[in-house]
Amino acid sequence: MGNESYNFASLKKQDSLMPNRSTASEAINAIKNGQRVFVHGSAATPLHLLRELTSRSSEFRDVELVAISTYGDQIFDRPGVQESFFINSLFVSANIRKQVNMSRGDYIPVFLSEIPRLFSKGVLPLDVAMVHVSPPDRHGFCSLGVSVDVALSAVRSAKYVIAQVNPKMPRTHGDGLIHSSAFNALVEVEEDLPTVDYSDKVTDVSMAIGRYCAELIEDGSTLQLGIGNIPDAVLACLHNHKDLGIHTEMFSDGVLPLVEKGVITNKYKNKHVGKLVTGFAVGSRKLYDFVDDNPQVVFLDIAYVNDAKVICTNPKVISVNSAVEIDLTGQVCADSIGTYQYSGVGGQMDFVRGASLSEGGKPIIAIPSRTARGKSKIVPFLQQGAGVVTTRAHVHYVVTEYGVAYLYGKNLKQRAKELINIAHPDDREALGEAAFERFG
């Protein structure tokens, strides 16, 4: 599929494959005031449908939009959107951060692994789901493409499902194949998927962190890494490793060179041997072409991918996650800046727990010692209102550009000492004084 041109006219001869063809305007007419609408996320954000929905904001009142991370900065900044739609987010991405921290939005703290259950058990019953899929194959099956994660449960749970059908959406293997007859409306559009590139954001600091993390990773390990300059730096330091595996909630372009070089083989995993397992992917068009019809990569329901019981069956699971700040006892805030909701719980705890229970596993919190504004990310106390995503009882390794702190089995005084040793040198004296005042 990839970048190839697609002829929608050919599908029109196969009405049995797409019996519910609609325009975006016709499909959106199904949404009523007061309903809860799921929006497919990440690189699968159905931007064509969202543009139609938000352009008609004056027609709607109290429509609740539920999603994990979405793309498209222009979508939620349109006049009238805040008055017509309430954004009830399961993760806070940059394009909704303002709304979530205002009166017309909010955030639901929840482990990523448990979101599908919110839909299937009726905790968050869905009236409508808007998803983004590949065109149907010769058997009539569409693919949820680069974002199966929580979307599969949303499609199965919603009373009415609108599918944006796009030939540029990869057809991926795994759980995301859904017959076109399951959709109440199919809207055809050909447009590029959102892309993300962190290659130019890797710094000397993130590379130093990457090297320390790489030293903790043994050959044959199973990796969970997210997206950003630190995950990319870690991956860039693994080219001399052997037989690594991937079981992760998401991945990006950083894995591609290691797959091409034969470093990532998935040879020693106990679950899905030889397969790269993920819930979603976001990155460049090269990444989307790589996963298109590639049996080496399986996109699975996030309730399974992020299940700690599944994760820990693999050997030497390495989870690498970030944080906003960490206090001297090891409490990790990863979703807020004080009371300001910045991101979300996501899958951090799912993989921290899964890695810690894996034979030879190592959960890692990897952070720069300082923020971009020069404030220490290792602090005596978390900011007032900060959310604890990973408890101090769950933290094992903390890595900065100054080294590795191992907290597991350490008492509070020992933890403080370990963390001060990897703080920025200019912050260590003040942190030492704070530790002495607290612990003696």
C-alpha positions in Angstrom: 0.0 0.0 0.0 2.5 2.6 1.2 2.7 5.7 -1.0 1.0 4.0 -4.0 -1.9 5.9 -5.5 -5.3 4.4 -4.8 -8.3 4.3 -7.0 -11.4 4.8 -5.0 -13.5 4.3 -8.2 -12.5 0.6 -8.2 -14.1 0.1 -4.8 -17.4 1.6 -6.1 -17.7 -1.5 -8.2 -17.6 -3.6 -5.1 -20.6 -2.3 -3.1 -20.6 -5.4 -1.1 -17.3 -4.4 0.5 -18.4 -0.9 1.5 -22.1 -0.9 1.9 -22.3 2.1 4.1 -20.4 4.7 2.1 -21.1 8.3 3.3 -19.8 11.8 3.0 -18.2 13.3 6.2 -21.2 15.6 6.5 -23.7 12.7 6.3 -21.7 10.6 8.8 -21.4 13.4 11.4 -25.2 13.9 11.3 -25.4 10.7 13.4 -23.9 12.5 16.4 -26.4 14.0 18.7 -26.2 16.5 21.6 -25.2 15.1 24.9 -23.5 12.0 23.4 -20.1 10.5 24.2 -17.9 10.2 21.1 -14.6 8.2 21.0 -11.9 9.7 18.8 -9.2 7.4 17.4 -5.8 8.7 18.4 -2.1 9.2 17.6 -1.2 8.8 13.9 -4.7 7.4 13.3 -6.4 10.6 14.4 -9.3 10.9 11.9 -8.6 14.5 11.0 -11.0 14.6 8.1 -13.9 13.7 10.4 -12.7 16.0 13.2 -12.5 18.9 10.8 -16.1 18.3 9.7 -17.3 17.9 13.3 -15.6 21.0 14.7 -16.5 23.2 11.7 -20.1 22.6 12.6 -19.6 23.3 16.3 -22.6 25.7 16.4 -24.9 22.7 15.7 -23.8 20.8 18.8 -24.1 21.2 22.6 -22.4 19.1 25.3 -20.9 16.5 23.1 -18.2 14.7 25.1 -15.0 13.7 23.2 -13.0 10.8 24.6 -9.6 9.9 23.4 -6.0 9.1 24.3 -3.4 11.3 22.5 -4.7 13.0 19.3 -2.9 14.9 16.6 -3.9 18.1 14.8 -3.3 21.4 16.6 -5.8 23.3 14.6 -8.7 21.1 15.4 -9.5 22.1 18.9 -8.6 25.8 18.6 -11.5 26.7 16.3 -14.0 29.3 17.6 -17.0 27.7 19.3 -15.3 24.3 19.9 -14.9 24.9 23.7 -18.6 25.9 24.0 -19.9 22.8 22.1 -17.6 20.0 23.0 -16.3 18.7 26.4 -12.9 17.0 26.0 -12.8 14.2 28.6 -9.3 12.9 27.9 -7.6 9.6 28.8 -4.2 11.1 28.1 -3.3 14.7 27.6 -1.6 15.5 24.3 -0.3 18.9 23.3 -3.3 19.9 21.2 -5.8 19.5 24.0 -3.6 20.6 27.0 -5.2 24.0 27.2 -8.8 22.7 27.1 -8.1 20.0 29.6 -6.9 22.5 32.1 -9.9 24.7 31.6 -13.6 24.3 32.4 -14.5 22.6 29.1 -12.2 19.7 29.6 -10.8 17.2 32.1 -8.6 14.2 32.5 -9.3 10.6 33.6 -6.4 9.1 35.5 -6.2 5.4 34.4 -3.7 2.8 33.4 -3.5 2.4 29.7 -4.0 -1.3 30.0 -7.4 -0.7 31.7 -8.9 1.8 29.2 -10.5 -1.0 27.0 -12.3 -2.2 30.1 -13.8 1.3 30.6 -15.6 0.9 27.3 -16.4 -2.8 27.4 -17.8 -2.8 30.9 -19.9 0.3 30.4 -18.0 2.5 32.8 -17.6 4.9 29.9 -20.4 3.8 27.5 -19.8 5.1 24.0 -22.5 6.4 21.8 -20.3 6.9 18.7 -16.7 5.9 17.7 -14.8 7.7 15.0 -11.9 5.6 13.7 -9.4 5.7 10.9 -8.9 2.6 8.8 -7.3 1.1 5.7 -9.5 0.3 2.7 -11.1 -3.2 2.9 -9.1 -6.1 1.4 -10.7 -8.6 -1.0 -12.5 -10.2 1.9 -13.9 -6.9 3.1 -11.7 -6.5 6.1 -10.3 -3.0 7.1 -7.4 -2.5 9.4 -7.1 -0.1 12.4 -3.6 0.4 11.0 -1.0 2.1 13.2 -3.3 2.4 16.3 -5.1 -0.7 17.6 -4.5 0.0 21.3 -7.8 1.1 22.8 -9.6 1.6 19.5 -10.5 -2.1 19.1 -12.5 -2.0 22.3 -14.1 1.3 21.2 -15.3 -0.2 17.9 -16.7 -3.2 19.7 -18.4 -1.2 22.4 -19.8 1.9 20.6 -23.5 1.9 19.4 -22.5 3.7 16.1 -19.2 3.5 14.4 -17.9 6.0 11.7 -14.8 4.9 9.8 -12.5 7.3 7.9 -11.2 5.1 5.1 -7.8 6.1 3.8 -5.4 4.3 1.4 -2.5 5.8 3.2 -3.3 4.0 6.4 -1.1 0.9 6.6 -2.8 -2.5 6.7 -1.2 -4.0 9.8 -1.3 -7.5 11.2 -2.7 -8.5 14.6 -6.0 -7.6 16.3 -7.0 -4.7 14.2 -8.7 -6.4 11.3 -12.4 -5.5 11.3 -14.9 -6.3 8.6 -16.4 -3.3 6.8 -19.9 -4.4 7.7 -19.1 -3.6 11.4 -19.1 0.2 10.5 -22.3 2.1 10.2 -20.7 4.7 8.0 -17.6 4.7 5.8 -16.1 8.0 4.7 -13.5 7.9 1.9 -10.6 10.3 2.0 -7.0 10.2 0.9 -4.6 12.2 3.1 -1.2 11.8 4.7 -1.0 10.5 8.3 0.5 12.8 10.9 4.2 12.3 11.2 6.7 12.9 14.1 10.5 13.3 13.9 12.7 13.5 17.0 16.0 12.8 15.3 17.0 16.4 15.5 16.1 16.7 19.2 18.7 14.2 20.5 21.1 16.1 22.6 24.4 15.4 24.3 22.4 15.0 27.6 20.0 12.5 26.1 22.9 10.6 24.5 24.7 10.4 27.9 21.5 9.0 29.4 21.2 6.6 26.5 24.7 5.2 27.1 24.0 4.6 30.8 20.7 2.9 29.9 22.4 0.8 27.2 24.9 -0.5 29.8 22.0 -1.9 31.8 20.6 -3.8 28.8 21.9 -7.3 28.2 21.8 -9.2 25.0 18.5 -11.1 24.6 16.5 -8.4 26.5 12.9 -7.5 25.6 12.5 -3.7 25.3 9.7 -1.2 26.0 10.6 2.3 24.8 8.3 5.2 24.0 8.9 8.1 21.7 11.1 11.1 22.2 14.8 12.1 22.3 15.7 9.8 25.3 14.2 6.6 23.8 15.8 7.4 20.4 19.1 8.0 22.2 18.9 4.7 24.0 18.2 2.9 20.8 21.1 4.6 19.1 23.4 3.1 21.7 22.3 -0.5 21.1 23.9 -1.2 17.8 26.5 -3.6 19.3 23.8 -5.6 21.2 22.5 -8.9 20.0 19.0 -10.6 19.7 16.9 -7.9 21.3 13.2 -8.1 21.3 10.3 -5.6 21.3 7.2 -5.8 23.4 6.0 -2.2 23.9 2.9 -0.1 24.0 4.3 2.0 21.1 7.4 2.5 19.0 8.8 4.9 16.5 11.5 5.2 13.9 14.3 4.5 16.4 13.8 0.8 16.1 14.2 0.6 12.3 18.0 0.8 12.1 18.2 -2.0 14.7 15.8 -4.2 12.8 17.7 -3.6 9.5 21.0 -4.4 11.2 19.7 -7.6 12.8 20.0 -6.4 16.4 16.3 -6.7 17.0 15.4 -10.3 16.2 12.8 -11.1 18.9 14.5 -14.5 19.1 14.4 -15.0 22.9 10.9 -13.8 23.7 8.5 -16.2 25.2 5.5 -14.4 23.8 5.2 -13.9 20.1 8.7 -15.2 19.2 10.1 -13.5 16.2 7.5 -10.8 16.3 7.7 -7.1 17.2 4.7 -6.5 19.5 3.1 -3.1 19.9 -0.2 -1.4 20.5 0.4 1.6 18.2 3.2 3.4 16.3 3.9 6.9 15.3 6.8 8.4 13.4 7.7 9.0 9.8 6.2 7.7 6.5 9.1 5.3 6.4 7.9 3.8 9.6 4.3 3.5 8.3 5.6 1.8 5.1 7.6 -0.6 7.3 4.6 -1.8 9.2 2.3 -2.0 6.2 1.4 -5.7 5.6 4.5 -6.7 7.5 3.9 -10.0 9.4 7.0 -9.3 11.5 5.0 -6.6 13.4 1.8 -7.3 15.2 -0.5 -4.6 16.6 -2.5 -5.9 19.5 -5.2 -4.8 22.0 -3.5 -2.7 24.6 -5.3 -4.6 27.4 -3.1 -7.6 26.4 0.1 -5.7 25.4 0.2 -3.8 28.7 -0.9 -6.6 30.9 1.9 -7.1 33.5 1.2 -10.8 33.5 1.9 -11.0 29.8 4.9 -8.6 29.9 6.7 -10.5 32.7 6.7 -13.8 30.7 9.3 -12.4 28.5 13.0 -12.5 29.7 15.0 -9.5 30.8 12.3 -7.0 30.1 13.7 -3.4 30.1 11.2 -0.6 30.4 12.4 2.9 29.9 10.1 5.7 30.9 10.4 9.4 31.7 9.2 11.7 34.5 8.4 15.4 35.2 10.2 15.1 38.5 11.2 12.6 41.2 11.5 13.3 44.9 14.3 12.2 47.2 12.3 9.1 48.3 11.8 7.9 44.7 8.2 9.1 44.1 7.8 9.7 40.4 5.5 12.4 39.0 5.1 11.8 35.2 1.8 13.3 34.3 1.5 16.8 35.8 3.4 20.0 36.6 2.0 20.7 40.0 -1.7 20.9 39.5 -1.3 21.5 35.7 -2.2 18.4 33.8 0.5 17.9 31.3 0.2 14.3 30.0 -1.2 11.2 31.6 -0.5 7.9 33.5 -0.3 6.0 30.2 1.5 2.7 30.4 4.3 3.6 32.7 3.1 1.6 35.6 2.0 -1.3 33.4 5.6 -1.8 32.2 7.4 -0.8 35.4 5.5 -3.6 37.1 5.9 -6.0 34.2 9.6 -5.4 34.0 10.2 -5.8 37.7 8.4 -9.2 37.6 10.3 -10.4 34.6 13.3 -12.7 35.1 16.3 -10.4 34.9 14.0 -7.4 34.1 14.9 -3.8 34.8 12.4 -0.9 35.0 14.2 2.4 34.3 13.1 5.9 34.9 15.3 8.0 32.6 15.4 11.8 33.0 17.7 14.8 32.4 19.0 16.1 35.7 17.4 19.5 34.9 14.5 21.0 33.0 15.0 23.2 30.0 14.7 26.2 32.4 17.5 24.9 34.6 15.5 23.6 37.5 16.4 20.3 39.1 14.1 17.4 38.2 15.3 15.6 41.4 13.6 17.5 44.1 13.2 17.3 48.0 9.4 17.2 47.6 7.1 16.9 44.6 5.2 20.1 43.7 1.9 20.7 45.5 -0.8 19.0 43.4 1.6 16.8 41.5 0.4 13.3 40.7 2.4 10.2 41.7 2.3 7.9 38.7 4.9 5.4 39.9 5.2 4.9 43.6 8.6 4.8 45.4 7.9 1.1 46.1 7.9 0.4 42.4 11.1 2.3 41.3 14.2 0.3 40.7 16.6 2.3 38.4 16.8 6.1 37.9 19.2 7.3 35.2 20.3 10.8 34.4 23.3 12.1 32.4 25.3 11.8 35.5 24.8 8.1 36.2 22.6 5.4 37.6 20.8 5.3 41.0 19.5 1.9 42.1 16.8 2.4 44.7 15.3 -1.1 45.0 15.7 -2.4 48.6 17.1 0.9 49.8 15.8 2.8 52.8 14.8 6.5 52.5 18.2 7.9 53.5 20.0 5.6 51.1 17.6 6.6 48.3 18.2 10.2 48.9 22.0 9.7 48.7 21.7 7.7 45.5 19.6 10.3 43.8 21.7 13.2 44.9 24.7 11.5 43.4 23.1 11.6 39.9 21.6 15.1 40.3 23.2 18.1 38.5 26.4 19.0 40.4 25.1 22.5 41.0 22.0 21.2 42.7 23.6 18.6 45.0 24.5 20.8 47.9 20.9 22.1 48.2 19.5 18.6 47.9 21.9 17.4 50.5 20.8 20.1 52.9 17.2 19.2 52.3 17.9 15.5 52.9 19.7 16.2 56.1 16.9 18.4 57.3 14.4 15.7 56.6 16.3 12.5 57.5 19.0 13.8 59.8 
